[in-house]
Amino acid sequence: MMTAPDLLKAQEELLLDDMANRPARSWIADVFSEAIRSRLVVVGFVIMLIITLLAIFASHVAPYDPEEIIAAQRLSSPNKEHIFGTDHLGRDILSRVLYGVQTSLAVSLSSIFLGMFFGSILGLISGYIGGRFDNVMNRILDVFFGIPTLLFAIALSAVLGTGILNPIIAIAIINVPFFARLVRGPTLAEKAKQYILAARAIGADTSRIVFRYIFPNVIPIVIVQGTVSLSYAILIEASLGFVGLGVQPPTPSLGNMLNEGRTFLELAPWFSIFPGLAIMIMIMAFNLAGDGLRDALDPMMRGTR
C-alpha cells in the first residue's frame, strides 16, 4: 500500500517524464516536417537512400568480382561489358566503385557513431557538472580544435597503422571533441530549466536526470550534426586512402582508387573520374540532407524556403 508521499512522488515523476519527453518527440517531428519542404533536401535524402542501398547490396549489384584481374582488358574504356571501363589490372571499375562506396560508408558511419556516442557522453557530463571540471575539459577541447582536422587524422592513422579499423578509430577520435562541445551548450541550458530543478527536488539521481530528462532534448541536435559530419568523414576516409593510410589494396576504396588512377589521367581518365564522382555525390547528398535538417532547427529559417 503506497503512502500519500510515495503516491505524490510517483505522480511527480510521471509528470516530469512527460515534460521531458514530449518536447523532444514533437521537436523531431517538427524538424523533419520542416526539412522535407525543401526539394533539395528531399533530393539529398533520396540520393542518400539510393547510395545506402547500393552499398548494402553491392555483392548483388556489382557485375563482376571487384578483385578479378583480366589482363587482356587492361585500361579498357567504358563499353557495354564494363560500363565504367577497367583499371590498369583489368578490374571492373563499376564493381570497385560500388564496393568502394560500401567501404566508405562503413568507415564513415562507424566512426561518426563512435564520435557521437563518446562525444555526447563527455558533453553531457561536462555541461551538467560544470565548474572546474567543465573549465578543464573546455581547455582540453580547445587544444584539439587548434589542430587541423585532416592533419590530425593523418597523424593518428600514421601512428595506428593501416587497415579498415584504424581509419574508423582516427576519424572517431577527431569527432569526439566536436560533439562534446556541441552537446555541452544545450546541456547547460537544459539543466537550468524548471523540470530539472523539480527532478532534483524529488530526489532523482544524477544519471536519471542526465540520461532520462536532458539527453532526449539534446539528441535531435546530435543527429542533425551527425548527418552533416558524415560528409566530412567520407572526405577524410578518401583522403587517408589516397595517401596510403586507409584501407589497403586490393580491397576497393575510393581513395586508393584515386591514388592508383592519378598516373593514368591522360591515358585513362575514367580510372579517376568515376571514383571522384562517387565521392562528390555522396558528400553532396549528405550535405543537402544535413543542411536541410540544420535549417529546420533554426526558427529564423522556418517558412523562408
Secondary structure, DSSP 8 states (H G I E B T S, - for coil): ---HHHHHHHHHHHHHHHHHHHHHHHHHHHHHHHHTTSHHHHHHHHHHHHHHHHHHTHHHH-SS-TT---GGGTT--S-SS-TT-B-TTS-BHHHHHHHHHHHHHHHHHHHHHHHHHHHHHHHHHHHHH-HHHHHHHHHHHHHHHTS-HHHHHHHHHHHH-SSSHHHHHHHHHHHHHHHHHHHHHHHHHHTTSHHHHHHHHTT--HHHIIIIIIHHHHHHHHHHHHHHHHHHHHHHHHHHHHTTSSS-TTS--HHHHHHHHGGGTTT-THHHHHHHHHHHHHHHHHHHHHHHHHHHH-TTTTT--
